[in-house]
Amino acid sequence: MKSQIRDVGDVRVISLTGKIAIGSGDVMLRQLINENLEQNHKKLLLDLRGVNSMDSSGIGEMVASYTSAKNRDAQLKLMNLSPKINDILQVTQLITVFDVFDNEEEAIAAFS
Amino acid sequence: MPAGLLNHQARLSLESRFENIEVAERVLLEILRGSQTDADQQYWLLTALREAVANAVRHGSRGDFKNRVRLGVNLCETKLTIFVRDQGPGFDSEAIPDPTEQQNLLRPSGRGIFYMRRFMDAVDFTQAPGGGTLVTMSRNLERGPDKETRNEKSDS
């Protein structure tokens, strides 16, 4: 997994590419989110356009990231899900947990 | 077996390392090469395999690289069967809570077996002769892409 970070106003946009799976990106995702939370970024937007695969460990880290953000009074939202990642969020019912957006403009506007 | 019928088999004994999940994936892809499965269906089959091997490494061998994960893949006509055996103490698969229930949605773990059951027709966990857990997963490849997933998506 690779990541690129940029800021749009007070929203930190983290673009991920590659695979988020056990032994290949799952721990990295956790560290990335924790680092940004520790730097006191309260609005995190994960751009998943480049993520082509996510196994149950990857999904688990996404859930853990969501919980970590919530516990620190921060928000974590998702955008640009590929069809496969969208399918995974649908079958796991996690689509009801995450705020998911199709484009950056809507996602940025949704942060309170 | 009559001549001309599709019949491929592979057997591997892997060191219990997460890196070897990709070896298992390559073996399954090679077996599927001669079948009529499309990329979509292959993706979900690989997902189920990945979860079974990851469970075998994580829970079955508990980080001991000396332990082995044994993989078998059979493709006979349209029936795909995958066997994954570890050297762990075993577990009660029925005791794993449903990760889609509201109270479990925010649990960071417990979705691997759900994935396997979702993307295969049948998944069985048995105590292997001589110890360890044997996971047997099968799927009829004529079923096509994961229709349940697609239906849910279109319903949402």
Contacts between the chains, C-beta under 8 A, distances in Angstrom:
chain1	res1	chain2	res2	distance
A	21	B	21	7.8
A	21	B	50	7.0
A	22	B	18	5.5
A	22	B	21	7.2
A	22	B	50	8.0
A	22	B	54	4.9
A	22	B	58	7.4
A	23	B	18	3.2
A	23	B	19	6.5
A	23	B	21	7.1
A	24	B	18	7.7
A	53	B	43	7.9
A	53	B	47	8.0
A	55	B	47	6.6
A	55	B	50	5.4
A	55	B	51	6.4
A	55	B	54	6.9
A	55	B	112	7.8
A	55	B	115	7.4
A	56	B	51	5.8
A	56	B	54	7.7
A	56	B	109	7.7
A	56	B	111	3.9
A	56	B	112	4.4
A	56	B	114	7.5
A	56	B	115	5.4
A	57	B	54	6.9
A	57	B	112	8.0
A	59	B	111	5.9
A	60	B	108	4.1
A	60	B	109	5.2
A	60	B	111	6.7
A	61	B	108	7.1
A	63	B	105	7.7
A	63	B	106	5.8
A	63	B	107	7.2
A	63	B	108	5.1
A	64	B	108	4.3
A	66	B	106	7.4
A	67	B	106	5.8
A	67	B	108	7.6
A	84	B	43	6.3
A	86	B	153	7.1
A	87	B	146	7.8
A	87	B	149	5.0
A	87	B	150	8.0
A	87	B	153	6.1
A	90	B	149	7.0
A	90	B	152	5.4
A	90	B	153	5.6
A	90	B	156	6.2
A	91	B	100	7.8
A	91	B	118	5.7
A	91	B	148	7.9
A	91	B	149	5.7
A	91	B	152	6.7
A	92	B	99	6.3
A	92	B	100	6.2
A	92	B	111	6.1
A	92	B	114	7.3
A	93	B	100	4.4
A	93	B	105	6.1
A	94	B	105	6.5
A	95	B	156	7.4
A	96	B	105	7.3
A	97	B	105	5.5
A	97	B	106	7.0
